[in-house]
Amino acid sequence: MRDEPLSYSFAAGRADGTKILKLNGPLTLTTMFGLQDELRATTPQVLIMDLSSTPYMDSAGLGLLMNYYVSAQNHGRRLLLAGVNERVDSLLEMTKVKGILTCFSSVTEAEDSL
């Protein structure tokens, strides 16, 4: 199966120190490498990852999220997920990381929680 391309964009959040990362496309082994480099260089106090346009994710994509989460936690930063669809939610549930990652139905809801 050939993956659709992944594109992404950063925007400032409402609160100081907050960035919103909007993903468009699947987060998989074949699409994640550019994003991985960007995430290594991105160190906002809070990163809200908007997955509302991410139709699916594989284990490599999940690994990328978890690596960023651990790095953020180790440096006093936070990762929040927003707009997780049913398919991605099932992956989070099946891999038992749903209780670790903080998910919101929308970016607005994630920002309101800060």
C-alpha positions in Angstrom: 0.0 0.0 0.0 1.4 3.4 -1.0 1.0 6.1 1.6 -0.5 9.5 0.8 1.9 12.3 1.5 2.1 13.9 4.9 2.2 17.7 5.2 2.2 19.8 8.3 2.3 23.4 9.5 3.0 25.2 12.8 0.9 28.0 14.2 1.1 30.0 17.4 -1.4 29.0 20.1 -3.5 31.5 22.1 -1.2 31.2 25.1 2.4 32.2 25.2 4.7 29.2 24.8 2.1 27.2 22.9 2.4 25.9 19.4 -0.1 24.1 17.3 1.1 21.5 14.8 -1.5 20.6 12.2 -0.9 17.3 10.4 -2.5 16.5 7.0 -2.2 12.9 5.9 -1.2 9.6 7.4 1.6 9.4 10.0 3.6 6.3 9.0 7.1 5.0 8.6 7.3 6.3 5.0 5.9 9.8 5.8 7.4 10.6 9.2 11.1 11.5 8.7 10.7 15.2 7.8 8.3 15.7 10.7 10.7 13.8 13.0 13.5 16.4 12.2 11.1 19.3 12.8 10.0 17.9 16.2 13.6 17.5 17.3 14.1 21.2 16.7 10.7 22.3 18.2 10.6 22.9 21.9 7.6 25.0 22.9 6.3 24.7 26.4 3.1 23.1 25.1 2.8 21.5 21.7 -0.8 20.7 20.6 -0.7 18.2 17.8 -3.9 18.5 15.7 -4.6 15.1 14.2 -8.1 15.9 12.8 -6.7 15.5 9.2 -4.7 12.4 10.0 -6.7 9.4 8.7 -4.4 6.8 10.1 -1.1 6.1 11.9 1.1 3.1 12.1 3.4 1.9 14.9 6.3 4.1 13.6 4.1 7.1 13.8 3.0 6.2 17.3 6.7 5.7 18.2 7.4 9.3 16.9 4.6 10.6 19.2 5.8 8.7 22.2 9.4 9.8 21.7 8.3 13.4 21.5 6.1 12.9 24.6 9.0 11.4 26.6 11.4 14.1 25.6 8.9 16.8 26.4 8.2 15.3 29.8 11.9 15.0 30.6 12.3 18.7 29.9 9.2 20.0 31.7 7.1 20.5 28.5 3.8 19.0 27.4 2.3 17.3 24.4 -1.5 17.4 23.8 -3.3 15.6 21.0 -6.4 17.1 19.4 -8.9 15.8 16.9 -8.0 12.1 17.2 -10.3 10.1 14.9 -11.7 6.7 15.7 -9.0 4.7 13.8 -6.1 6.5 15.5 -8.0 6.3 18.9 -8.2 2.5 18.4 -4.5 2.3 17.9 -3.9 4.4 21.1 -6.3 2.1 23.0 -4.8 -1.2 21.6 -1.3 -0.2 22.5 -2.3 1.0 26.0 -0.9 4.6 25.5 -4.3 6.3 25.5 -4.0 6.7 29.3 -0.5 8.2 28.9 -1.2 10.7 26.1 -3.7 13.5 26.8 -6.3 13.8 24.0 -8.9 16.4 23.3 -11.7 16.5 20.7 -10.5 19.8 19.3 -7.6 22.3 19.4 -9.9 24.8 21.1 -10.7 22.3 23.8 -6.9 21.6 24.3 -6.2 25.3 24.5 -9.0 25.8 27.0 -7.4 23.2 29.2 -4.2 25.2 29.7 
